[in-house]
Amino acid sequence: MSKINILGQPLSHIPWQDCPEDSELPVWRYSENPIIQRNPVKGVSRIFNSAVLPYENGYIGVFRGEQTDGIPYIYLGRSADGIHWQFEKDKIRFTDSRGEEFMPRYAYDPRLVKIEDIYYIIWCQDFYGASIGMAKTTDFRTFTRLENPFLPFNRNAVLFPEKINNKFVMLSRPSDNGHTPFGDIFVSESPDLEYWGHHRHVMSRSSNWWENLKIGGGAAPIETDQGWLLIYHGVTGTCNGFVYSMGAALLDRNQPSVVRKRASRYILTPETWYEERGFVPNVCFPCAAVTDSQTGRIAIYYGCADTYVGLAFTTAEKLYDYILRYDCAGETEYETGIR
Ligand code: BMA
């Protein structure tokens, strides 16, 4: 047993490269990044901010595809190794509970989470302004929309991959109808994925300069014996726009509104050409992580500059050590919210 253990399934074919010796940060990039290039599908100019899961003998994913008219929708992709992807030509067609087509006006930043035997997609869409949409599937052929969980405005939600105390649990980041000029992470519970309540504050943007403007959930939290490992995005504002980095925290396993530990420093920040240059420069936006419980390996999928998908690696132990070394939980928040 190591000091922190991932509680999920083994995944012997997880995408992987060893940590370079000179890596100062706990997360390192795949040397062949970006794994998804521009114009990946006819009529789609860019794929980024996308989520994947192990499926059958390979991987499946939901991808934010920016169409050539500029409007984002969600596309399905499959891969044998989690690195090379084939996409379906048409966007995912969502239906209502009667099987009638029920498309959102746009759909972006999807997350993909499996709870028991059902796969859930959570994304941002229009509901009198940006708000969260949800759908479920068991076969990746039909996708049935569920009720919108929250009121507008909210454009970033992440479902936990397990029920906690018998409730579905979702992180989200309420904001305004502008380009999210502020935002903190909250958590909500539901007995049935329809009625959401018991809203609690989790954590705020902090006095650490790299995340002093807004923060938001990233990959679905990773369950470990020390709590939920949360890989999130933290944003700062500069004279030339926002800069999106990745941060990490550890949430209490039974009460995820309680932040046990939080790294005061980023775990990855835009540094390479594909993160610094693109449709929106300087964006590292994590949306998924696949894990191997045997080795503690974690492969993170993140959007790069709103243009590409990148892959980065860490281990539960490296992330945990880093979070403990730079822990600032409880010290840096502007406001603590109510419990
Ligand atoms: C956020 C979202 C993300 C995007 C980021 C940077 O508000 O729209 O999809 O990656 O801005 O443009």
Residues whose N, C-alpha, C, O or C-beta is under 5 A from the ligand:
A	BS01	BMA	N49 D109 H179 T180 V280 V283 F285 D306
